[in-house]
């Protein structure tokens, strides 16, 4: 009998499979299809201080081995999430959930994290630093070690729960940013967020997406994600949630060998709503075929 359990900053997960933020809503739509309590956890939709409609349509462009999206953090705002979405979510999901928090200023990150920290159903806070800093010319908080560390330090002051900083791969040196976040008090790192991509319609000769560019995700980015998880795992001593193109149980094992303690599944959920269920059900078979008795034993195995 194989053991799929992992420990993530004090949380015991039945398995390491976690639907990624923005691909699973608040869970209740998927709960109509299968029992989502078989998941390790899930990261709910990115939340900001104010309600956001998001970017103009069209927002999605298909690619041969993935997709590009520019949804623009559409969400009802932190207060509505706490008062409306979380009570509805708790009816169908009975494990600690991951709260994904986004912001366009330090004050916004701090306010949202302080509020979500009070919610008993939230086991971990995932802070997305890929948002543009409105007070610094629109550059993302995650493009430099200094700005990412600043977000981490300020959020750390107002939260008791573990905080994981979600990093963008659209940088020169993701390792230095991860190290800065660890030094600033992060309990863990989530990576990678989407790459920047673009499609052009050959008939209209215009970009497919109204915003011109968007986040590229799907199977095609998996090798990039594995490489970055491996590099960051070499440099930090805190846990990593690895993501980017994961679509099978074998991908989960590979990501964990690179250094991930838990593994998020994103774009695959949008192609197949049963993706996470299928991965979890196949994981014991894959472990047995590879001679793996416990997933805890293989975390970072490629480094040894």
Secondary structure, DSSP 4 states (H G I P E B T S, - for coil): --B--EEETTEEESSSEEEPTTSSTTSHHHHTTS-GGGSSEEBPPPB-SS-B--SPSP-EEEETTEEEE-----B--HHHIIIIIHHHHHTT--S-EEEEE--SSHHHHHHHHHHHTT-TTEEEEEEETTSB-TTTTT-BGGGSHHHHHHHHHHHHHH--SEEEEEPPS-SS-HHHHHHHHHHTT-SEEEE--PEEE--EETTTTEESSTTS-EEEESGGGHHHHHHHHHHHHHH-SSEEEEESS--SHHHHHHHHHHT-SEEEE-HHHHH-TTHHHHHHHHHHHHHHHTT-SBGGGGTTGGG-
